[in-house]
């Protein structure tokens, strides 16, 4: 069977029935065209509202409606001034000049008019304004004025100087302000402030504010109501009062039996000597050197406030890292006058506890004393106990910690 050539129409088959099954081809490309694309798009049954509703409808019933413009109309600009238009001020000045000329002519004065004729070559023309002539009563005859060019030219700077009143007013204002400032300074100098008091009176005030009869106990902080806000007043008060705050109070360094920890942790630990270490680090080396009187009590950790995994040896104070940091800080920066020590542990301090004894030997003081526990009670009390250490340790510490030459009297 021979193949049909391109663009050759084939006879429709009888099985398709009646209908137009002819294929339409594109003349430019030669490809068949789908009848769905060639069909004309039917018009939409809906009508646009802009076309359906017009301004002409309902004009008989409601009247004409004026549309409001959203754009702001530009205000008209003022008319431009004409170059040749006369100024009303100039006309007023001309009328005043004419009235002055008429009055001068009536009195017989020799005042020239405002518009003078051009002067001949080789001469200087001088225009005078605002001249007042006092004519005595009953005077008859002409009035002769003798004018010199030197006097006329010398009067010009005076007139220019009189036209600058603002500068002089400013000078007067600044002078008045200076007088007021001097008066205020004099009034402030007449008043006496706290720093104007003698040094002896200021020291007494510092003692009333900062010095306490009881020692500052870090194990039970009940005597910490005396704040140091007065030291922040100024640098001079801080320099004068901090020596009294740290030098004339007695600090009681002992273990704090309180627990600390985060809310998500099951086992909290004992605070111990961490609060004391934080205090010394916060005041710094300069204030640590001002501390003169210290009472140091060494205690072991409490079993119920620490993990069960810690043994008895681990709970001893000779293995406490926070305590070693405190002793190292005091040995580097402190200048103590009196030092009281009490060892209150489960075991006595022996020569084998080299780490603790090494830091203690570096601390120097004028007087070192081994006191009883609890500190503050006399020897006659039933509940007191001696410090727990060997005699060799006691002698060695007294020999190495006491200064040979006292620093304080």
ZAMARGU-4260 file (C-alpha; in steps of 0.2 Angstrom, whole numbers, plus 5000, padded with zeros to 4 digits):
<rodrens>
0) 5000/5000/5000 | 5007/5017/4995 | 5011/5029/5009 | 5001/5046/5008 | 5010/5061/5004
5) 5010/5076/5016 | 4995/5087/5016 | 4986/5074/5006 | 4968/5072/5012 | 4963/5054/5015
10) 4946/5047/5013 | 4936/5046/5029 | 4931/5028/5035 | 4914/5022/5034 | 4915/5015/5052
15) 4916/5033/5060 | 4899/5038/5054 | 4893/5055/5047 | 4903/5070/5052 | 4917/5082/5047
20) 4933/5072/5051 | 4944/5082/5039 | 4961/5087/5046 | 4967/5105/5046 | 4985/5109/5043
25) 4996/5124/5048 | 5001/5133/5032 | 5018/5139/5039 | 5023/5123/5049 | 5013/5110/5040
30) 5008/5102/5057 | 4989/5098/5060 | 4979/5110/5071 | 4969/5104/5085 | 4951/5109/5084
35) 4950/5113/5103 | 4963/5127/5101 | 4955/5134/5085 | 4938/5135/5092 | 4932/5153/5097
40) 4932/5156/5116 | 4914/5157/5122 | 4909/5174/5130 | 4907/5174/5149 | 4889/5175/5156
45) 4895/5187/5169 | 4895/5206/5166 | 4908/5218/5173 | 4902/5228/5187 | 4911/5244/5181
50) 4901/5242/5165 | 4885/5237/5172 | 4884/5251/5185 | 4887/5268/5177 | 4885/5286/5183
55) 4871/5289/5171 | 4859/5277/5179 | 4849/5284/5193 | 4854/5302/5189 | 4836/5307/5189
60) 4832/5301/5206 | 4847/5305/5216 | 4855/5319/5207 | 4873/5322/5201 | 4886/5314/5213
65) 4903/5323/5213 | 4918/5311/5215 | 4930/5316/5228 | 4948/5317/5222 | 4961/5307/5233
70) 4975/5318/5227 | 4978/5334/5237 | 4977/5349/5226 | 4992/5360/5226 | 4989/5378/5233
75) 4992/5392/5221 | 5009/5400/5223 | 5010/5419/5227 | 5012/5431/5212 | 5029/5436/5208
80) 5034/5453/5212 | 5037/5465/5197 | 5054/5473/5196 | 5047/5490/5193 | 5034/5489/5206
85) 5037/5503/5219 | 5040/5498/5237 | 5027/5505/5250 | 5041/5508/5262 | 5051/5518/5249
90) 5035/5529/5245 | 5033/5532/5264 | 5051/5538/5266 | 5049/5549/5250 | 5034/5557/5258
95) 5043/5560/5274 | 5058/5568/5265 | 5046/5579/5255 | 5038/5585/5272 | 5056/5588/5279
100) 5061/5598/5264 | 5045/5609/5265 | 5048/5613/5283 | 5066/5617/5280 | 5062/5629/5266
105) 5048/5637/5277 | 5061/5640/5291 | 5074/5647/5279 | 5087/5633/5281 | 5100/5629/5269
110) 5097/5610/5269 | 5099/5603/5252 | 5085/5591/5245 | 5087/5572/5245 | 5090/5572/5226
115) 5105/5584/5223 | 5113/5589/5207 | 5129/5580/5202 | 5144/5588/5209 | 5157/5595/5197
120) 5174/5586/5194 | 5187/5589/5208 | 5175/5591/5222 | 5168/5579/5235 | 5149/5577/5237
125) 5142/5574/5255 | 5124/5570/5258 | 5118/5574/5276 | 5103/5566/5284 | 5094/5568/5301
130) 5101/5586/5305 | 5093/5595/5319 | 5095/5614/5320 | 5089/5623/5336 | 5083/5641/5330
135) 5081/5653/5344 | 5064/5662/5346 | 5063/5679/5337 | 5078/5675/5325 | 5078/5684/5309
140) 5089/5682/5294 | 5097/5668/5285 | 5105/5653/5294 | 5123/5649/5288 | 5130/5632/5291
145) 5149/5629/5290 | 5153/5611/5286 | 5170/5602/5285 | 5173/5586/5276 | 5184/5579/5290
150) 5170/5581/5303 | 5158/5572/5291 | 5169/5557/5288 | 5174/5555/5306 | 5156/5554/5311
155) 5154/5538/5300 | 5163/5525/5312 | 5153/5532/5326 | 5137/5529/5317 | 5142/5511/5312
160) 5147/5507/5330 | 5130/5513/5336 | 5122/5501/5324 | 5128/5485/5334 | 5119/5485/5350
165) 5118/5466/5351 | 5136/5463/5355 | 5136/5475/5369 | 5120/5467/5376 | 5129/5450/5375
170) 5144/5457/5385 | 5132/5464/5398 | 5123/5447/5400 | 5139/5438/5402 | 5146/5450/5414
175) 5130/5448/5424 | 5131/5429/5423 | 5149/5430/5429 | 5143/5440/5444 | 5130/5428/5448
180) 5142/5413/5447 | 5154/5422/5458 | 5140/5425/5471 | 5135/5407/5471 | 5153/5401/5473
185) 5155/5412/5488 | 5139/5406/5495 | 5145/5388/5493 | 5162/5391/5500 | 5153/5398/5516
190) 5145/5382/5519 | 5154/5368/5529 | 5153/5350/5522 | 5158/5333/5529 | 5175/5334/5521
195) 5178/5351/5529 | 5177/5343/5546 | 5194/5339/5555 | 5201/5321/5552 | 5199/5316/5570
200) 5180/5319/5569 | 5179/5310/5552 | 5188/5295/5560 | 5175/5295/5574 | 5161/5295/5562
205) 5169/5281/5552 | 5171/5270/5568 | 5152/5273/5573 | 5147/5267/5556 | 5159/5252/5552
210) 5166/5246/5569 | 5157/5233/5578 | 5160/5225/5595 | 5156/5208/5590 | 5167/5199/5577
215) 5161/5196/5559 | 5156/5177/5559 | 5156/5169/5542 | 5149/5153/5548 | 5133/5161/5554
220) 5132/5178/5545 | 5121/5187/5558 | 5132/5203/5560 | 5132/5208/5542 | 5120/5222/5543
225) 5133/5236/5542 | 5134/5239/5524 | 5148/5247/5514 | 5137/5260/5504 | 5146/5274/5513
230) 5162/5269/5505 | 5155/5273/5488 | 5151/5291/5492 | 5168/5297/5485 | 5186/5292/5483
235) 5192/5302/5498 | 5180/5294/5510 | 5184/5276/5502 | 5202/5279/5505 | 5200/5285/5523
240) 5186/5273/5529 | 5191/5257/5522 | 5206/5255/5534 | 5195/5257/5549 | 5182/5245/5542
245) 5195/5231/5539 | 5208/5236/5552 | 5198/5238/5567 | 5186/5224/5566 | 5189/5205/5570
250) 5185/5193/5557 | 5180/5175/5562 | 5184/5163/5548 | 5175/5146/5550 | 5166/5133/5540
255) 5148/5136/5535 | 5137/5122/5537 | 5124/5126/5524 | 5120/5116/5508 | 5120/5123/5490
260) 5116/5116/5473 | 5105/5118/5458 | 5087/5113/5458 | 5089/5099/5445 | 5102/5091/5456
265) 5097/5077/5468 | 5112/5078/5480 | 5117/5095/5486 | 5134/5099/5495 | 5140/5108/5510
270) 5145/5126/5507 | 5160/5125/5518 | 5174/5138/5515 | 5168/5143/5498 | 5159/5159/5505
275) 5174/5164/5514 | 5185/5162/5498 | 5172/5172/5488 | 5173/5186/5501 | 5192/5188/5500
280) 5192/5187/5481 | 5179/5201/5480 | 5188/5213/5492 | 5204/5211/5482 | 5222/5211/5488
285) 5223/5229/5493 | 5209/5227/5506 | 5215/5210/5511 | 5231/5219/5517 | 5221/5230/5528
290) 5214/5216/5539 | 5223/5215/5556 | 5213/5203/5567 | 5208/5186/5562 | 5201/5170/5571
295) 5203/5154/5561 | 5194/5138/5565 | 5198/5123/5555 | 5184/5110/5555 | 5180/5094/5545
300) 5165/5092/5533 | 5149/5086/5540 | 5144/5069/5534 | 5126/5072/5532 | 5129/5087/5520
305) 5140/5078/5509 | 5139/5063/5497 | 5140/5046/5504 | 5154/5041/5493 | 5166/5053/5502
310) 5177/5044/5515 | 5182/5050/5532 | 5199/5055/5526 | 5191/5065/5511 | 5180/5075/5523
315) 5195/5081/5533 | 5199/5100/5531 | 5217/5096/5527 | 5211/5090/5509 | 5199/5105/5506
320) 5204/5114/5490 | 5194/5130/5495 | 5203/5131/5512 | 5220/5129/5503 | 5216/5144/5492
325) 5211/5155/5507 | 5227/5151/5515 | 5237/5155/5500 | 5228/5171/5497 | 5232/5176/5515
330) 5250/5172/5514 | 5252/5182/5499 | 5243/5198/5503 | 5238/5199/5522 | 5247/5209/5535
335) 5240/5202/5551 | 5242/5209/5569 | 5234/5195/5579 | 5230/5178/5573 | 5220/5164/5583
340) 5220/5146/5577 | 5209/5131/5582 | 5210/5114/5574 | 5194/5105/5578 | 5194/5089/5567
345) 5192/5071/5569 | 5210/5068/5570 | 5225/5079/5576 | 5235/5089/5564 | 5252/5080/5562
350) 5268/5083/5553 | 5262/5072/5539 | 5249/5085/5534 | 5262/5094/5524 | 5251/5103/5512
355) 5241/5112/5526 | 5257/5116/5536 | 5266/5123/5521 | 5253/5137/5518 | 5251/5140/5537
360) 5270/5143/5539 | 5269/5157/5525 | 5256/5167/5535 | 5265/5180/5547 | 5257/5190/5562
365) 5264/5199/5577 | 5255/5187/5589 | 5249/5169/5586 | 5238/5160/5598 | 5230/5143/5599
370) 5213/5145/5607 | 5199/5134/5613 | 5184/5128/5604 | 5171/5135/5603 | 5179/5152/5601
375) 5173/5166/5613 | 5171/5155/5628 | 5183/5155/5643 | 5194/5140/5649 | 5182/5137/5664
380) 5168/5132/5652 | 5163/5114/5652 | 5160/5113/5634 | 5176/5120/5628 | 5190/5109/5621
385) 5208/5111/5616 | 5215/5113/5599 | 5219/5096/5591 | 5237/5096/5585 | 5254/5088/5590
390) 5266/5098/5601 | 5279/5098/5588 | 5267/5105/5576 | 5262/5119/5588 | 5280/5124/5591
395) 5284/5124/5573 | 5270/5135/5568 | 5273/5147/5582 | 5291/5149/5577 | 5288/5151/5559
400) 5272/5162/5559 | 5277/5175/5573 | 5287/5190/5566 | 5303/5193/5574 | 5301/5212/5573
405) 5283/5217/5576 | 5275/5228/5563 | 5261/5235/5574 | 5263/5242/5592
</rodrens>
